[in-house]
Amino acid sequence: MIIIAHNIRSLHNVGSILRNAAAFGVEKVFLTGITGIPPRKEIAKVSLGAEDLVLWEAGEIVAVIDGLKIAGYAVWGLETGENAIDIARCPAGKLALVLGSEVEGIDADTIKMLDGIVEIPMQKKRSLNVSVASGVAMYAIGIGRPSIVHP
């Protein structure tokens, strides 16, 4: 699994996403748009060294998505919406997951480039902090799935 953290404003959220990625064995994290990049003390405070444990790269969103698709990855977004499917039904295989802005989510232009969107089913609230949502998603799509789901 690859994570694309796009337009994440909070450096603390970036640190937490990197820490989640290290915990769940994510292959690589792309930091795109306005997302801050290490080294930054605010990132390091939360990541607790994860920026040194997980591969990460700064990039431009269109180039990153195009490159991943050429490499055979399906690129999905973590977002709510009428076309979103339950994260438990996210296709298995080579997957890149886009996380969007804390306030606006994934912008419309980026959504147009995606193969689909998945959402985390919720009961009383329709949103989670992006770093919390990233951890839930990494678990649900990655190591949280029974091994029979993956080819």
C-alpha positions in Angstrom: 0.0 0.0 0.0 1.1 3.5 -0.8 -0.3 6.6 0.9 -0.6 10.0 -0.8 -1.1 12.8 1.8 -2.4 15.7 -0.3 -2.9 19.2 1.1 -2.5 18.3 4.7 -2.2 21.6 6.6 -1.2 20.4 10.0 2.4 19.3 10.4 1.2 17.3 13.5 -1.1 15.3 11.2 1.7 14.7 8.7 3.8 13.3 11.6 0.9 11.1 12.7 0.3 9.8 9.2 4.0 8.9 8.8 3.9 7.2 12.2 0.8 5.2 11.2 2.5 4.3 7.9 5.5 2.9 9.8 3.3 1.0 12.2 1.2 -0.6 9.4 4.1 -1.4 7.0 3.1 1.1 4.2 5.5 0.9 1.2 5.8 4.6 0.7 4.2 7.9 1.5 3.9 10.7 -1.0 3.6 14.3 0.4 1.8 16.5 -2.2 0.3 19.9 -2.5 0.7 22.1 0.6 1.6 19.1 2.8 4.7 19.8 4.9 7.8 17.7 4.6 10.5 16.6 7.0 12.6 17.8 8.6 10.3 19.9 10.7 10.1 19.8 14.5 6.3 19.7 14.5 6.4 16.6 12.3 9.2 14.9 14.4 7.3 15.6 17.6 4.4 13.4 16.6 6.2 10.9 14.2 8.7 9.9 16.9 11.3 9.0 14.2 8.8 7.4 11.7 10.0 9.8 9.0 13.3 7.8 9.1 11.5 4.4 9.1 9.1 4.8 6.1 10.0 5.9 2.6 8.5 9.2 1.8 8.8 11.6 -1.1 7.5 15.1 -1.9 5.8 15.3 -5.3 3.2 16.9 -7.5 -0.2 15.2 -7.3 -0.9 14.7 -11.0 2.6 13.3 -11.6 2.4 11.0 -8.6 -1.0 9.6 -9.5 0.0 9.2 -13.2 3.2 7.4 -12.2 1.5 5.1 -9.8 -1.1 4.1 -12.4 1.6 3.4 -14.9 3.3 1.2 -12.2 0.0 -0.8 -11.9 -1.5 0.7 -8.8 -5.2 1.4 -8.4 -5.5 4.9 -6.9 -8.4 5.4 -4.5 -9.4 8.2 -2.2 -10.5 8.1 1.4 -13.5 10.4 1.3 -17.2 10.5 2.0 -19.6 10.9 -0.8 -22.5 9.4 -2.8 -20.1 7.2 -4.8 -18.0 6.0 -1.9 -17.9 2.4 -1.1 -17.4 0.9 2.4 -13.6 0.6 3.0 -14.1 -3.1 3.7 -15.0 -3.6 0.0 -11.9 -1.8 -1.3 -10.3 -3.9 -4.0 -7.2 -5.9 -3.0 -4.0 -5.7 -4.9 -1.5 -2.8 -5.6 -3.2 0.1 -4.0 -2.5 3.8 -3.4 -4.8 5.7 -1.1 -5.2 9.5 -1.3 -5.9 11.4 2.0 -7.2 15.0 1.6 -7.3 18.3 3.4 -8.5 18.3 6.9 -11.3 20.8 6.1 -12.1 20.3 2.4 -11.2 16.7 1.9 -9.9 15.6 -1.5 -10.4 18.4 -4.1 -12.7 17.8 -7.2 -9.8 17.8 -9.7 -8.0 15.1 -7.8 -11.1 13.0 -7.3 -11.5 12.9 -11.1 -8.2 11.2 -11.4 -9.1 8.4 -8.9 -10.3 4.9 -9.6 -12.8 5.3 -6.8 -13.4 6.4 -3.3 -13.8 4.5 -0.1 -15.2 5.7 3.2 -15.1 4.5 6.8 -18.6 3.7 8.0 -19.5 6.0 10.9 -22.5 6.2 13.2 -23.1 9.6 14.7 -20.4 11.7 13.1 -19.5 11.8 9.4 -15.8 12.7 9.8 -12.6 11.9 11.6 -9.3 13.7 11.9 -7.3 12.9 8.8 -4.5 11.2 10.8 -7.0 9.1 12.8 -8.8 8.2 9.5 -5.4 7.3 7.9 -4.7 4.8 10.7 -8.1 3.2 10.5 -7.7 2.9 6.7 -4.2 1.5 6.8 -5.4 -1.1 9.2 -8.6 -1.9 7.3 -7.0 -2.1 3.9 -3.6 -3.5 5.0 -2.8 -5.8 7.9 -6.4 -5.7 9.2 -7.7 -7.8 6.3 -7.7 -11.5 6.6 -5.0 -13.0 4.4 -7.5 -14.8 2.2 -8.6 -11.4 0.8 -5.2 -10.7 -0.7 -4.0 -12.7 -3.7 
